[in-house]
Amino acid sequence: MVVFRRTDVVGNLPTQRFSIKGHQNHSLEPTKMQDRPIRRNLSLLCFLTIIISSPLLNSCSSRLLNGRYQGVELISVSSDNRYWPGVFTPDTNVDTANRQWYHKVTIVAKGKKAVITKEPFYIKNDSTYFSKTDGGFYYYSGNIDFDKEDKTFKIFGGLDSCVFCPRLATATPLYSYESYYIKKDGSNWTVNTNYQKNLTFKKQ
């Protein structure tokens, strides 16, 4: 085991000449009626700017997540010393050797895509060790969706592969999907999973 220790340039408006019988020609600045086409054009320009910029703002919202984030999730240990990601009652995360089990979870977000890696480790006598087998290694990938209403992000990932993970009798691995509900907290994340709430993932 190995010890584990981011102008409005409205051009010069042309003056208009007019004459009244018996009087000299006078210079008249454009009237409010003549301003209306320009005002309409400015309103149209503002409207088009909003329409064009909206998709850009939406895409920026997902890019705000870009980076590498790490957190810790519990691993449940059953009475027969089997290891299950998450929290299940009455299981605990302590095995018969008095080792506390966890997954170190790394999420790499780029644009609207995310890659998730789970690596098992345990703590014993205040020292932390990586596990080579027990606990299982999980590798997911998925999409990032932004919820405008509550300003949260969701990552729904499908299992790409796993090693030393529990499987059905058909050899199909369990935990084929994983969901993360994320709210930004400064440069870090507050994360809810299917099994745990209010986890802190720190940006690396």
Residue pairs with C-beta under 8 A, 6 or more apart in sequence:
1 129
1 130
1 131
1 132
2 129
2 130
3 127
3 128
3 129
4 104
4 121
4 128
4 129
4 130
5 128
6 66
6 67
6 187
6 203
8 42
10 38
13 29
13 30
13 34
14 30
15 27
15 28
15 29
15 30
16 27
16 28
16 30
17 25
17 26
17 27
17 28
18 25
18 26
18 28
19 25
19 26
20 26
58 146
61 146
61 148
62 111
62 112
62 144
62 146
62 153
63 111
64 184
65 109
65 144
65 153
65 182
65 184
66 109
66 110
66 111
67 108
67 109
67 203
67 204
68 106
68 107
68 108
68 109
68 203
68 204
69 106
69 107
69 108
69 109
69 188
69 189
69 201
69 202
69 203
69 204
70 104
70 105
70 106
70 107
70 201
70 202
70 204
71 105
71 107
71 189
71 191
71 199
71 200
71 201
71 202
72 102
72 103
72 104
72 105
72 199
73 85
73 86
73 102
73 103
73 105
73 118
73 193
73 195
73 196
73 199
74 86
74 87
74 93
74 101
74 102
74 103
74 195
74 196
75 83
75 84
75 85
75 86
75 93
75 101
75 102
75 103
75 120
75 135
76 83
76 84
76 85
76 86
76 87
76 88
76 91
76 92
76 93
77 83
77 84
77 91
77 92
77 93
77 94
77 95
77 101
78 84
78 91
79 91
81 95
81 96
82 166
83 101
83 120
83 134
83 135
83 136
83 166
84 91
84 166
85 103
85 118
85 136
85 138
85 175
85 195
86 193
86 194
86 195
86 196
87 93
87 195
87 196
88 195
93 100
93 101
93 102
94 100
94 101
95 101
95 122
97 124
98 124
99 122
99 123
99 124
100 122
100 123
100 124
101 120
101 121
101 122
101 131
101 134
101 135
102 120
102 121
102 122
102 123
103 118
103 119
103 120
103 121
103 135
103 138
104 118
104 119
104 120
104 121
105 116
105 117
105 118
105 201
106 116
106 117
106 119
107 114
107 115
107 116
107 155
107 180
107 201
108 114
108 115
109 144
109 155
111 144
112 143
112 144
112 145
113 141
113 142
113 143
113 144
114 141
114 142
114 143
114 144
114 155
114 157
115 139
115 140
115 141
116 138
116 139
116 140
116 141
116 142
116 155
116 157
116 178
116 180
117 137
117 138
117 139
117 140
118 136
118 137
118 138
118 139
119 130
119 137
120 130
120 131
120 134
120 135
120 136
120 137
121 128
121 129
121 130
121 131
121 135
122 128
122 129
122 131
122 134
122 135
123 129
133 164
134 164
135 164
136 162
136 163
136 164
136 165
136 166
137 162
137 163
137 164
137 165
138 159
138 162
138 165
138 175
138 178
139 159
139 160
139 161
139 162
140 157
140 158
140 159
140 160
140 177
140 178
141 157
141 158
141 160
142 155
142 156
142 157
142 158
142 178
143 155
143 156
144 153
144 154
144 155
145 153
145 154
145 155
145 156
146 152
146 153
147 153
147 154
151 183
151 184
152 181
152 182
152 183
153 181
153 182
153 183
153 184
154 179
154 180
154 181
154 182
155 178
155 179
155 180
155 182
156 177
156 178
156 179
157 177
157 178
157 179
157 180
158 176
158 177
159 173
159 175
159 176
159 177
159 178
162 173
162 175
165 173
165 174
165 175
166 173
166 174
166 175
167 173
167 174
168 174
178 193
178 194
179 193
179 194
180 191
180 192
180 193
181 191
181 192
181 193
182 189
182 190
182 191
182 201
183 189
183 190
184 190
185 200
187 203
188 200
188 201
188 202
188 203
189 200
189 201
189 203
190 198
190 199
190 200
190 201
191 198
191 199
191 200
191 201
192 198
192 199
193 199
